[in-house]
Amino acid sequence: MPASDRGARTRRAHLVAAGVLTLGLVGDAMLYAVLPASAATYGLGAAGVALALSLNRFVRLLLNPLAARALARIGLRTGTLLGAILATASTAAYALAPGLVALLVARVVWGASFATLRLTMLAYATLDARRAPRRLGNATALQELAPAVLLVLGTAALGWLGVRGLFAALAALTLVSVPLALALPVAAAPVRAGPSTTVATADMTDQRAPPWGPGGVATAVAFGVDGMLMAGVVLALIALGWSPLAAAQTGGALLATRKVVQIVVSALAGRAGERLGVDRAVRSGTLVTALSLAVMAAAPWQPQLLLVGAVAAMIAASLVVTLIPAVVAGGGTRSRLAQLAWLANARDLGAALGAAAAPLVLMGAAHAGAVSLTFGLAAALVLVALFAWRRSPRREACTEG
């Protein structure tokens, strides 16, 4: 192959890797939309749904550093190919799983796939440091594209395909990611194990990372929006009297909206940070997130408030998630990288706990009052985290060395 062709393939590698990831994500995204309303298909109760939806985030805390070490040995292209195969297998397993055990195995397989595919996409996007910011933005936007589209189309087809038929169709689509991964350049520089691996396994109890402050806000916002809202909105609609099919379709549309919101808000968040200051923008977004969740808690009296509050919470939380790493990284401390890793782990933990709690509360109570309890609790937690951050003393910046 001519050198110019190899160079072009390398320049496009981040988009190809993002294409593999976006196809891999469709099964996971659809599971959040349809499993709460289709639990009987797999013979699941409230605890089973909670475990199936949250397990992926828990295993990611363990698998991320393992994926980094594996990629250092096998290279990015082989790692992406392996991740594509695992993504296809996990989505197919959603169609075939007879019960909870098989479904949980599929979730662990998907956790390994996502940990690998996310890391390879980021590695390809940052091969050229000068073009890394633009490539990261383009890759992130592409990553969200397939889930955003297929959450709408897939839930619309749920009535005539059925749950298992829908996941079988999505598995066939995900299979396209395998030849796409083979289109990646062979000679791209592999990830080297070292500082990045150390950061990925940073101890969450490290005293250099704040035990509350920005980390507490990240955990609380993830608990309320990535966890409670994403895993609980379908069940909340059912508790308010919607049919399971209508609730699943509306929930799918909301999940698709979240993807679109993430794309748009991440592009605008930088300007908001420059205009307001990053610290003030994050605090304002956190407050709006709490108020939006409180609006959702009032849905038993005005059902439309559930959807209005959900969209508002998605917008505000996307602003917080985009900018809060800059709050941590702006302190000038020697432990900056460890704090960023701790922040990411704190967010994953909050989202996992929220995804586990929402089905337990909403399926356990199964009435409109549970909606107020679920989102009222989430709003209160975000407010407590914000108040604790405001009360915590500012740490003095210190020089690195």
C-alpha positions as CSV (number, residue, x, y, z in Angstrom):
1,M,0.0,0.0,0.0
2,P,1.4,3.5,-0.9
3,A,2.6,5.6,2.0
4,S,-0.1,8.2,1.3
5,D,-2.8,5.6,1.6
6,R,-1.4,4.4,4.9
7,G,-1.3,7.9,6.2
8,A,-4.9,8.6,5.2
9,R,-6.0,5.4,6.9
10,T,-4.2,6.5,10.1
11,R,-5.7,9.9,10.0
12,R,-9.2,8.4,9.7
13,A,-8.5,5.7,12.3
14,H,-10.2,7.5,15.2
15,L,-13.4,7.8,13.1
16,V,-13.3,4.1,12.2
17,A,-12.7,3.2,15.9
18,A,-15.6,5.4,16.9
19,G,-17.8,3.7,14.3
20,V,-17.0,0.3,15.8
21,L,-17.8,1.7,19.3
22,T,-21.1,3.3,18.2
23,L,-22.3,0.0,16.7
24,G,-21.2,-1.8,19.8
25,L,-23.2,0.5,22.0
26,V,-26.7,-0.1,20.5
27,G,-27.4,-3.3,22.4
28,D,-26.4,-1.8,25.7
29,A,-28.5,1.4,25.1
30,M,-31.5,-0.6,24.0
31,L,-31.3,-2.8,27.1
32,Y,-31.8,0.2,29.3
33,A,-34.9,1.2,27.3
34,V,-36.7,-2.2,27.1
35,L,-35.6,-4.4,30.0
36,P,-37.5,-2.6,32.8
37,A,-40.8,-3.0,30.8
38,S,-39.9,-6.5,29.6
39,A,-38.5,-8.1,32.8
40,A,-41.0,-11.0,32.5
41,T,-39.4,-12.1,29.2
42,Y,-36.3,-13.1,31.2
43,G,-38.1,-14.1,34.4
44,L,-36.6,-11.2,36.3
45,G,-37.9,-9.4,39.4
46,A,-36.9,-6.0,40.6
47,A,-33.5,-7.2,42.0
48,G,-32.7,-8.9,38.7
49,V,-33.4,-5.9,36.6
50,A,-31.3,-3.7,39.0
51,L,-28.4,-6.1,38.9
52,A,-28.5,-6.5,35.1
53,L,-28.6,-2.7,34.5
54,S,-25.9,-1.8,37.0
55,L,-23.4,-4.7,36.7
56,N,-21.7,-3.3,33.6
57,R,-20.7,-0.1,35.4
58,F,-19.3,-2.1,38.4
59,V,-17.2,-4.4,36.3
60,R,-15.8,-1.5,34.4
61,L,-14.1,-0.3,37.5
62,L,-12.1,-3.6,37.4
63,L,-11.7,-4.1,33.7
64,N,-10.4,-0.7,32.6
65,P,-6.9,-1.2,33.8
66,L,-6.9,-4.8,32.6
67,A,-7.9,-3.6,29.1
68,A,-5.0,-1.1,29.1
69,R,-2.5,-3.8,29.9
70,A,-3.9,-6.1,27.3
71,L,-3.8,-3.4,24.5
72,A,-0.1,-2.8,25.4
73,R,0.6,-6.4,24.3
74,I,-1.8,-7.0,21.4
75,G,-2.0,-3.5,19.8
76,L,-4.9,-1.2,19.0
77,R,-6.2,-2.9,15.9
78,T,-6.4,-6.4,17.4
79,G,-7.9,-4.9,20.5
80,T,-10.6,-3.1,18.5
81,L,-11.4,-6.3,16.6
82,L,-11.7,-8.3,19.8
83,G,-14.0,-5.6,21.3
84,A,-16.2,-5.7,18.3
85,I,-16.5,-9.5,18.5
86,L,-17.4,-9.3,22.2
87,A,-20.0,-6.5,21.6
88,T,-21.7,-8.7,18.9
89,A,-21.7,-11.7,21.3
90,S,-23.2,-9.7,24.2
91,T,-26.0,-8.2,22.0
92,A,-26.8,-11.7,20.6
93,A,-26.9,-13.0,24.1
94,Y,-29.6,-10.5,25.0
95,A,-31.7,-12.2,22.4
96,L,-30.9,-15.7,23.5
97,A,-30.5,-15.5,27.3
98,P,-33.0,-17.7,29.1
99,G,-32.7,-16.0,32.4
100,L,-30.7,-14.0,34.9
101,V,-27.4,-15.9,34.9
102,A,-27.0,-15.8,31.1
103,L,-28.0,-12.1,31.1
104,L,-25.4,-11.3,33.7
105,V,-22.7,-13.1,31.8
106,A,-23.6,-11.1,28.7
107,R,-23.3,-7.9,30.8
108,V,-19.8,-8.8,31.9
109,V,-18.8,-9.6,28.3
110,W,-20.2,-6.2,27.3
111,G,-18.2,-4.5,30.1
112,A,-15.0,-6.0,28.7
113,S,-16.0,-4.9,25.2
114,F,-16.7,-1.3,26.2
115,A,-13.6,-1.0,28.3
116,T,-11.5,-2.1,25.3
117,L,-13.4,-0.1,22.6
118,R,-13.5,3.1,24.5
119,L,-9.7,3.0,25.2
120,T,-8.8,2.1,21.6
121,M,-11.0,5.0,20.3
122,L,-9.3,7.5,22.6
123,A,-5.8,6.1,21.7
124,Y,-6.4,6.5,18.0
125,A,-7.8,10.0,18.5
126,T,-4.7,11.1,20.4
127,L,-2.0,9.6,18.2
128,D,-1.4,13.1,16.8
129,A,-1.3,15.5,19.8
130,R,-1.8,18.6,17.7
131,R,-5.1,17.3,16.2
132,A,-6.3,15.5,19.4
133,P,-8.9,18.0,20.6
134,R,-10.8,18.1,17.2
135,R,-10.4,14.3,16.7
136,L,-11.8,13.6,20.2
137,G,-14.8,15.9,19.6
138,N,-15.5,14.2,16.2
139,A,-15.1,10.7,17.6
140,T,-17.3,11.4,20.6
141,A,-20.1,12.8,18.4
142,L,-19.9,9.8,16.1
143,Q,-19.9,7.4,19.1
144,E,-23.3,8.6,20.2
145,L,-24.9,8.5,16.7
146,A,-26.0,4.9,16.3
147,P,-27.6,4.6,19.8
148,A,-29.4,7.9,19.3
149,V,-31.0,6.8,16.1
150,L,-31.7,3.2,16.9
151,L,-33.2,3.9,20.3
152,V,-36.0,5.7,18.5
153,L,-36.3,3.2,15.6
154,G,-35.8,0.1,17.8
155,T,-38.4,0.9,20.4
156,A,-40.8,1.8,17.6
157,A,-40.3,-1.7,16.2
158,L,-40.6,-3.4,19.6
159,G,-44.3,-4.1,19.2
160,W,-43.9,-6.3,16.1
161,L,-40.4,-7.6,16.6
162,G,-40.6,-8.5,20.3
163,V,-37.8,-8.1,22.8
164,R,-35.7,-11.1,21.6
165,G,-36.3,-10.3,17.9
166,L,-35.2,-6.7,18.4
167,F,-31.9,-7.8,20.0
168,A,-31.4,-10.4,17.3
169,A,-31.7,-7.6,14.7
170,L,-29.3,-5.4,16.7
171,A,-26.8,-8.2,16.9
172,A,-26.8,-8.5,13.1
173,L,-26.2,-4.8,12.9
174,T,-23.4,-4.9,15.5
175,L,-21.7,-7.7,13.5
176,V,-20.9,-5.0,10.9
177,S,-18.4,-3.6,13.4
178,V,-16.1,-6.6,12.9
179,P,-15.1,-5.9,9.3
180,L,-15.0,-2.2,10.2
181,A,-12.4,-3.0,12.8
182,L,-10.4,-4.9,10.2
183,A,-10.2,-1.6,8.2
184,L,-8.0,0.0,10.9
185,P,-4.4,0.4,10.1
186,V,-2.1,-2.3,11.3
187,A,0.9,-0.1,12.0
188,A,-0.7,2.4,14.4
189,A,1.3,2.9,17.5
190,P,0.1,0.6,20.4
191,V,-0.7,1.9,23.8
192,R,2.1,1.6,26.2
193,A,1.5,0.5,29.7
194,G,2.9,2.8,32.3
195,P,1.6,6.0,33.9
196,S,-1.8,5.7,32.2
197,T,-2.3,2.2,33.7
198,T,-1.3,3.5,37.1
199,V,-3.8,6.3,36.8
200,A,-6.6,3.9,35.8
201,T,-6.1,2.0,39.0
202,A,-5.8,5.0,41.3
203,D,-7.0,4.2,44.8
204,M,-10.3,6.0,45.4
205,T,-9.3,6.5,49.0
206,D,-6.1,8.3,48.0
207,Q,-6.0,11.3,50.3
208,R,-4.6,13.5,47.5
209,A,-8.0,13.2,45.9
210,P,-10.8,15.1,47.7
211,P,-13.2,12.8,49.4
212,W,-16.1,15.1,48.7
213,G,-16.1,18.4,46.8
214,P,-16.1,17.9,43.0
215,G,-15.9,14.2,43.4
216,G,-19.0,14.1,45.6
217,V,-20.9,16.3,43.0
218,A,-19.8,13.9,40.2
219,T,-21.0,10.9,42.2
220,A,-24.3,12.5,43.1
221,V,-25.1,13.8,39.6
222,A,-24.2,10.4,38.1
223,F,-26.4,8.7,40.7
224,G,-29.4,10.9,39.9
225,V,-29.1,11.2,36.1
226,D,-27.0,8.4,34.7
227,G,-28.4,6.0,37.3
228,M,-31.8,6.8,38.7
229,L,-33.1,8.7,35.7
230,M,-31.8,6.5,32.9
231,A,-32.7,3.2,34.6
232,G,-35.9,4.4,36.3
233,V,-37.7,6.6,33.8
234,V,-39.5,3.7,32.0
235,L,-40.6,2.2,35.4
236,A,-41.7,5.7,36.5
237,L,-43.9,6.0,33.5
238,I,-45.5,2.6,34.2
239,A,-46.1,3.6,37.8
240,L,-47.9,6.7,36.5
241,G,-50.3,4.5,34.5
242,W,-48.6,4.2,31.1
243,S,-48.7,0.8,29.3
244,P,-45.4,-1.1,29.3
245,L,-45.0,-0.7,25.5
246,A,-45.7,3.1,25.5
247,A,-43.4,3.5,28.5
248,A,-40.6,1.6,26.7
249,Q,-41.0,3.7,23.5
250,T,-41.0,6.9,25.4
251,G,-38.1,5.8,27.5
252,G,-36.2,5.0,24.4
253,A,-36.9,8.4,22.9
254,L,-35.6,10.0,26.2
255,L,-32.4,7.9,26.1
256,A,-31.9,9.0,22.5
257,T,-32.5,12.6,23.5
258,R,-29.7,12.1,26.1
259,K,-27.3,11.1,23.4
260,V,-28.2,14.2,21.3
261,V,-27.9,16.4,24.3
262,Q,-24.4,15.1,25.1
263,I,-23.3,15.8,21.6
264,V,-24.6,19.4,21.6
265,V,-23.8,20.4,25.2
266,S,-20.3,19.1,25.1
267,A,-19.6,21.4,22.1
268,L,-21.1,24.4,24.0
269,A,-19.8,23.7,27.5
270,G,-16.4,25.2,26.8
271,R,-18.0,28.6,25.9
272,A,-20.1,28.5,29.1
273,G,-17.0,27.8,31.1
274,E,-15.2,30.7,29.6
275,R,-18.1,33.1,30.1
276,L,-19.1,32.1,33.6
277,G,-15.9,30.5,34.8
278,V,-15.6,26.7,35.0
279,D,-16.3,26.6,38.8
280,R,-19.4,28.7,38.6
281,A,-20.7,26.9,35.5
282,V,-20.3,23.5,37.2
283,R,-22.0,24.7,40.4
284,S,-24.9,26.3,38.4
285,G,-25.3,23.1,36.4
286,T,-25.4,21.0,39.6
287,L,-28.1,23.2,41.1
288,V,-30.2,23.0,37.9
289,T,-29.8,19.2,37.9
290,A,-31.1,19.0,41.5
291,L,-34.1,21.3,40.7
292,S,-34.9,19.3,37.6
293,L,-34.9,16.0,39.5
294,A,-37.2,17.7,42.1
295,V,-39.5,18.6,39.2
296,M,-39.6,15.0,38.2
297,A,-40.5,14.1,41.8
298,A,-43.7,16.2,41.4
299,A,-44.9,14.0,38.4
300,P,-47.6,12.2,40.4
301,W,-49.5,15.5,40.5
302,Q,-48.6,16.6,37.0
303,P,-47.4,13.6,34.9
304,Q,-45.9,15.8,32.1
305,L,-43.4,17.1,34.7
306,L,-41.6,13.8,34.5
307,L,-40.6,14.3,30.9
308,V,-39.9,18.1,31.3
309,G,-37.7,17.5,34.3
310,A,-35.9,14.6,32.6
311,V,-34.9,16.7,29.6
312,A,-33.8,19.6,31.8
313,A,-31.7,17.2,34.1
314,M,-30.0,15.7,31.0
315,I,-29.0,19.2,29.7
316,A,-27.7,20.4,33.1
317,A,-25.9,17.1,33.9
318,S,-24.2,17.1,30.5
319,L,-22.7,20.5,31.4
320,V,-21.5,19.2,34.7
321,V,-19.9,16.1,33.4
322,T,-18.2,17.9,30.6
323,L,-16.6,20.7,32.7
324,I,-16.0,19.1,36.2
325,P,-12.7,17.5,35.1
326,A,-11.4,21.0,34.5
327,V,-12.3,21.9,38.1
328,V,-10.2,19.1,39.4
329,A,-7.3,19.6,36.9
330,G,-7.1,23.3,37.5
331,G,-5.8,23.0,41.0
332,G,-2.1,22.7,40.0
333,T,-1.4,19.8,42.4
334,R,1.1,17.0,41.8
335,S,-1.7,14.5,42.0
336,R,-3.7,16.0,39.2
337,L,-3.8,12.8,37.1
338,A,-4.7,10.6,40.1
339,Q,-7.6,13.0,40.9
340,L,-8.9,12.8,37.4
341,A,-8.9,9.0,37.5
342,W,-10.6,9.1,41.0
343,L,-13.2,11.5,39.5
344,A,-14.0,9.1,36.7
345,N,-14.3,6.1,39.1
346,A,-16.5,8.2,41.4
347,R,-18.9,8.9,38.5
348,D,-19.0,5.3,37.4
349,L,-19.8,4.2,41.0
350,G,-22.6,6.7,41.4
351,A,-24.2,5.7,38.1
352,A,-24.0,2.0,39.1
353,L,-25.6,2.6,42.5
354,G,-28.3,4.7,40.9
355,A,-29.0,2.1,38.2
356,A,-29.3,-0.5,41.0
357,A,-31.5,1.6,43.3
358,A,-34.1,2.9,40.8
359,P,-35.6,-0.6,39.8
360,L,-35.6,-1.7,43.5
361,V,-37.6,1.3,44.6
362,L,-39.9,1.6,41.5
363,M,-40.6,-2.1,41.0
364,G,-40.8,-2.7,44.7
365,A,-43.5,-0.1,45.4
366,A,-45.1,0.0,41.9
367,H,-47.2,3.1,42.6
368,A,-47.0,6.8,41.8
369,G,-45.6,7.7,45.3
370,A,-42.5,5.7,44.4
371,V,-41.8,8.2,41.6
372,S,-41.6,11.0,44.2
373,L,-39.4,9.0,46.5
374,T,-37.0,8.0,43.7
375,F,-36.4,11.4,42.2
376,G,-36.8,13.3,45.4
377,L,-34.0,11.2,46.9
378,A,-31.8,11.9,43.9
379,A,-32.5,15.6,44.1
380,A,-31.7,15.8,47.8
381,L,-28.4,13.9,47.3
382,V,-27.3,16.3,44.6
383,L,-28.2,19.3,46.8
384,V,-26.3,17.8,49.7
385,A,-23.2,17.2,47.5
386,L,-23.4,20.8,46.2
387,F,-23.8,22.2,49.7
388,A,-20.8,20.1,51.0
389,W,-18.7,21.4,48.1
390,R,-19.6,25.0,48.9
391,R,-18.7,24.4,52.6
392,S,-15.4,22.7,51.9
393,P,-12.3,24.9,52.1
394,R,-10.6,25.7,48.9
395,R,-7.3,23.9,48.6
396,E,-4.3,26.0,47.8
397,A,-2.7,25.3,44.5
398,C,0.8,24.0,44.7
399,T,3.5,23.6,42.1
400,E,4.2,20.4,40.5
401,G,7.6,18.8,41.0
